[in-house]
Amino acid sequence: MCLALVALFLLVPAGPAAGSCVLPPRTSPHAFTGTVVAVSHGGREATVRLPDGGRAVVVGGPPGASATSVDRVYAVGATYEFHPLDATSPFQDNACTATRQLSGPVASTAGGTGADRMPARLPVEQGSLVSWLPVAGVVAIGGLALVVALAVRRRRPAPR
C-alpha cells in the first residue's frame, strides 16, 4: 500500500509554482511615479495619483490570487517609482520588479512587505492533489497500523 502511494506521488505531475525573485529586480519600460491615495486587498492593490493629476491602479500580486511570497504591499501617502510588468492600468507589479518607495510612510501590515516575508501558509489550489496529501498520509498510517495489528494477532497462539 505504501509502495502504491509512493508510486502515485512520483507519477502525478506537480502543479505550477512561483519561485522567489532572481536578482537583479526587473526594470520596466513603462515606469512611472505616483502617490498612493488608497489601498485594498490587504495593501496589495493601490489607487495611485499620478503627477499629471490622473489616477491608476497598481496590483502588487497575481490578480485574483491569495497571498504569495512575491506580493508587494503599498502604504497610503507614500510616493513610489513603479516598474510594472505591463503598460496599462490596472498595472501588475510584484516584489521582483524594481518598484521602490521614494518617500512617505512605510506599509504597515502583519508580516511586512512581499520582499521580506513568507506567508504562514502557502496557497494550495482547492481540489489539487497536493490538498489531498494530508488525508492520504492519515489513510496510509491507519492502513499500516491495521496490517501490523492483524499480523500480531495471527502470531499469537489461540486460547485453549
C-alpha positions in Angstrom: 0.0 0.0 0.0 2.8 2.4 0.9 4.6 1.5 -2.4 1.4 2.4 -4.3 1.3 5.8 -2.6 4.9 6.5 -3.4 4.3 5.5 -7.0 1.3 7.7 -7.2 3.2 10.6 -5.7 6.1 10.2 -8.2 3.9 9.7 -11.3 1.4 12.6 -10.8 2.9 15.9 -12.1 3.3 18.8 -9.8 1.2 22.0 -10.4 2.7 25.3 -11.4 4.8 27.1 -8.7 6.0 30.6 -8.4 9.6 30.8 -7.1 11.3 33.6 -5.4 12.8 36.5 -7.3 16.1 36.4 -9.1 18.4 39.3 -8.9 18.6 42.0 -10.2 15.0 43.3 -10.0 13.2 43.9 -13.3 13.1 47.5 -14.6 10.2 48.4 -16.8 9.9 50.5 -20.0 6.6 51.7 -18.6 8.0 53.1 -15.3 6.1 56.0 -13.7 5.9 57.8 -10.3 2.8 58.3 -8.2 1.4 58.7 -4.7 -0.8 56.0 -3.2 -4.1 57.6 -2.2 -6.0 54.3 -1.2 -5.2 50.6 -0.7 -7.4 47.5 -0.7 -6.9 43.7 -0.6 -4.5 43.9 2.4 -2.5 46.7 0.9 -1.7 44.7 -2.3 -3.9 46.9 -4.5 -3.2 50.6 -4.7 -5.0 53.5 -6.2 -2.3 55.9 -7.3 -2.5 59.7 -8.1 -0.1 60.5 -10.9 1.9 63.8 -11.2 -0.4 65.0 -14.0 -3.5 64.5 -11.7 -4.6 61.3 -13.4 -5.2 58.0 -11.5 -4.0 54.5 -11.9 -4.5 51.2 -10.1 -1.4 49.0 -9.3 -1.9 45.4 -8.2 1.0 44.1 -6.2 0.5 40.4 -6.8 -1.2 37.9 -9.1 -4.7 39.0 -9.9 -7.4 37.1 -8.1 -4.9 35.0 -6.1 -4.4 34.6 -2.4 -1.2 36.0 -0.9 2.1 34.8 -2.4 5.7 35.1 -1.4 6.3 37.8 -4.1 3.4 40.2 -3.2 4.2 43.9 -2.8 2.3 45.9 -0.2 1.7 49.6 -0.6 1.3 52.4 2.0 -1.2 55.2 1.7 0.5 58.6 1.4 3.8 57.1 0.1 5.3 58.0 -3.3 6.7 55.2 -5.4 8.6 54.8 -8.6 6.6 52.0 -10.1 8.1 49.4 -12.6 5.0 47.5 -13.6 5.0 44.3 -15.7 2.5 45.8 -18.2 1.7 49.1 -19.9 -1.9 49.8 -18.8 -3.9 50.3 -15.6 -4.6 48.1 -13.7 -0.8 47.7 -13.7 0.7 44.4 -12.4 3.6 44.6 -10.0 5.3 42.4 -7.5 8.3 42.2 -5.3 10.5 41.0 -8.2 10.3 44.4 -10.0 12.4 47.4 -9.4 9.5 49.4 -7.9 10.7 51.3 -4.9 9.3 53.7 -2.4 10.7 57.3 -2.8 9.1 58.9 0.3 6.2 58.7 2.8 5.1 56.2 5.4 6.0 52.5 5.3 3.3 49.9 4.6 2.1 48.6 8.0 0.7 45.1 7.5 1.3 42.0 9.5 4.4 40.3 8.2 6.0 43.2 6.3 6.3 43.5 2.6 6.4 40.8 0.0 10.2 41.3 -0.4 11.0 40.3 3.2 8.3 37.8 4.3 7.0 34.4 3.5 3.3 33.7 4.2 2.5 31.5 7.1 0.7 29.1 4.7 1.3 28.8 1.0 -1.8 28.8 -1.1 -2.9 25.4 -2.4 -5.4 25.3 -5.2 -8.7 23.7 -4.0 -9.1 20.2 -5.3 -5.5 19.7 -6.3 -3.6 16.5 -5.5 -1.5 18.4 -3.0 -4.5 19.3 -1.0 -5.3 15.6 -0.5 -1.8 14.6 0.7 -2.5 15.0 4.4 -5.6 12.8 4.0 -3.6 10.2 2.1 -1.0 10.2 4.8 -3.5 9.6 7.6 -5.1 6.8 5.5 -1.7 5.2 4.9 -0.7 5.3 8.6 -4.1 3.9 9.5 -3.7 1.1 6.9 -0.2 0.3 8.2 -1.5 0.1 11.8 -4.3 -2.3 10.7 -1.8 -4.5 8.9 0.5 -4.6 11.9 -2.4 -5.4 14.3 -3.6 -8.3 12.1 0.0 -9.7 11.8 0.4 -9.5 15.6 -2.9 -11.2 16.2 -2.1 -14.1 13.8 1.2 -14.8 15.6 -0.4 -15.2 19.0 -1.4 -18.7 19.9 -5.1 -19.3 20.1 -6.5 -19.5 23.6 -7.4 -23.1 24.7 
